Amino acid sequence: MNAKFCLLLAALSPIVLTSCEKEFNSKLFPLGGEGKGAAPPKIAVISDIHYMSPVLFSNNGANGAAFQSYTDQDPKLVQYSDPIFRSVLEDLKREKPDIILIPGDITKDGEKICHQAMAGFFQQLRHLGMQVFVVPGNHDINNAKAKRFDGDNAIPVDMTSADQFATIYGDFGYKKAIARDPNSLSYVAQLQPFLRLIAIDASKYEEYGPSGDVAAGRIKPQTLTWLLAQLEEARKKHIRVFGMMHHNLVEHYAGQATLDPGYVIDDWENVANQLLDAGMNIIFTGHYHANDITPYSHNGKTLFDIETGSLVTAPCPYRYVTLQSTRLDISTKTVQSVNATLPGGMAFQPFATLFLSQHLDGYFDYYLSKNLGAPAALASFAAPIFRDGIMAHFAGDENLTPAQQGKINDLSALSPQLAGIVTTLWTDLGEKDNTNTTVTYQ
């Protein structure tokens, strides 16, 4: 019974679905697979690593004014990114997933030395039999923020071009790609006989200038045409397709593209509709540093944007995904300890939470007053409420407590607009974010 006939029968009669799935799974899971006694394939997803090599610090540069200024503007735990990733690396070696997906922002700011170091880490995993696939994020290429920190000085270091990125990560998607987009660093990889990955490059690094990267992303018209052709080829061959992209394909809370532009791709609804119509209903993303799974429906079909948070933003999550016959079993781990001395001898998770909380208070005070025009007193009052909302969204599975709702009600009495905005951060869009067994794929 060929695969095409199986799919036809499955559509016509649920009675034969089980036998057809068994044949399909024997091809999807060639090492034995579901239905043959062997474990189905396991995928790890690690996003927004923002790796910063320790060699980029000298003369106590991590405590200098230049690095502290950088951290104030972009509060991430990049100072500890090396021990953080090494902790995850050891867990990957224990878990031994078949496939590892890296949806971009691999490095702090595209420093070539950091990309080379990450490729070395990935080689360790490759030599243990794991397949690693990468795609660039907005920080990774042509980024003038690539610097080392010497005392109070920030000194430029070699950045990474698009061609260099593909060469450095040749063993992690580019050399063995079965198709490459000539207009971007997008590619197609064959994960299993009946499963493909389309890694989508949506970053705008051709447009970067002396100030560094821009957060916004888009899929070029030529790349979208290429993507649709790849999806059509897979459809004809009855091959399932997963997507991977740094930027979010769809909004993860109501009005995200308007309230915090630059994290959902440009023209997202039109692009998402076309990709969904063409057969893509699973995409792994990152960028917003939130652990969130969002369904998006169009023409009777549903696409799941599975966003994974950042290793350098509390709670520092990463995912394991097990492929079942028609669904994904998704679990989340968080980094619990690192081989580093933390301020005050704190444990890692409390330190990471405190670091983010303290930096976000200042960030939102500035953002609300400068970007939204809130009076100083109102911005100061609202900042911790926004901080709590975004930290809940970063962690996933948001739970609006009565106490937190009371704070939002107090804010509403002063500014219904700001209260409405922060409420959206607490409003999950219908899927469990951290442990999920209901995400289905075609």
C-alpha positions, 0 to 999 in steps of 0.5 A: 500500500503506497503512501498516497493510497494510505492518505486517501483511505485515511481521509475516507475511512477512520477504520483504516487510519491505524494501519495507514498510520503504521505504514506512514510512521515506519517511513517517518521514523526509520529507526523503528519508530512509533508502532515498532517499539522504538522511541519516536524522534525527539527534537530539542529547540534552543533559541536566542542563546546570545552567546558572548565568548568570555574572551570579549571581556578584559580588564574586568570589562563586565563591570565597566561603564561600557558593558553596563550601559549596553546591559541597561539598554538590552537587559540580557544575561549575556555576561553568563551566556557561556556557563548557561549554554554549557549547562544546556550542552550537558543536558543535551548530551544526556538527553540525546535528541535526534534533532536540535533546532536553533531559531536564531540570535545564536550570538550576542551581536554577530561576533565572528569569534562567538559564531565560531565558538558556537559551531564548536559546541554544535560539532560536539553534539554532531559527533554524538549523532545529533543533527543540528540546524540553525537559522540567523536571527537579527543579531547574528549578521552584519551587526556593528554592535559586535564589540569587546569590552575593555574596562570602560571601553567598547571596541569593535571586533570582526562581525559576520557576513551572510556568506561567512554565517553559511560557511561557519554553520555549513555542517548545521543545515547549509551543506546538506540542504536539499534546496537553498533560496538564492535570495536569503539564507533560507534552506530546506533540510530532510529530517526524516524520509517523510519529514522536512524542515524549512529554515526561513531567514527573515532578518533585514541585515542587508539594511543594517548601518553603523548603529547595528541591527534592527529588530524587525523582520520580513520574508522577501517576496522572492523568498516567499515565492520560493517557500511556496514552491518548496511547500508545493513540492513537499505536498505532492510527495506527501512529505510533512513540513515544519518551519523554523524562523527567528521572528514570530510568524503570528501575533502571540498576544492581541495587538502585538504587532502594533504594541511592540512592533518588530517581533512579528514579521511584516505583513504577517497575516498575509504571509501566514495565510499563504504559508498555511494554505500551502501546507505549513502548520507548524513553525518554531520561532524565537525573538521575543524571548517568550515561551509561548504557543499560539494557534492561528486559523485560516480557511479551516486550517490551523497553524501553530507558532511554537515560540521558545524563550531565550536562554539569557532571559528569565526563566531561561527555557528550552524545549524538548519535542517528541514527534508522535504520529499526528501530534507533538508532545512538548515539554519545557526545561529551564536552566537551574544552575551554572558553573559561575559565581553569582552576586551574593552567592545567589542560586541561578533562577532567583538571580535571573529573575531578580536581574530581569525584574530590576532592569525592566522597571527602568525600561518600562518607566522610560518606555511609557514616558518617552514612547507612549507619552505617559506623565512621569508619575503615571509611568513610574506607577505603571512600570512594575505592573507592565514588568509583571505582565511581560515576565508572565508572558516570557514564562508562559502559561500566564495566570492572572491572580486577583492581586495582579488584577487589582493592580491593573484595576488601579491602573485603569482608574488612571489610564484605561488605555495602559490597563488595556495594553498590560491586560493583553500580556496576561491573556493567553491565546488558547494553548498551553505554553510549556507542557503541551500534547494537543498541538497537531500537525498535518 
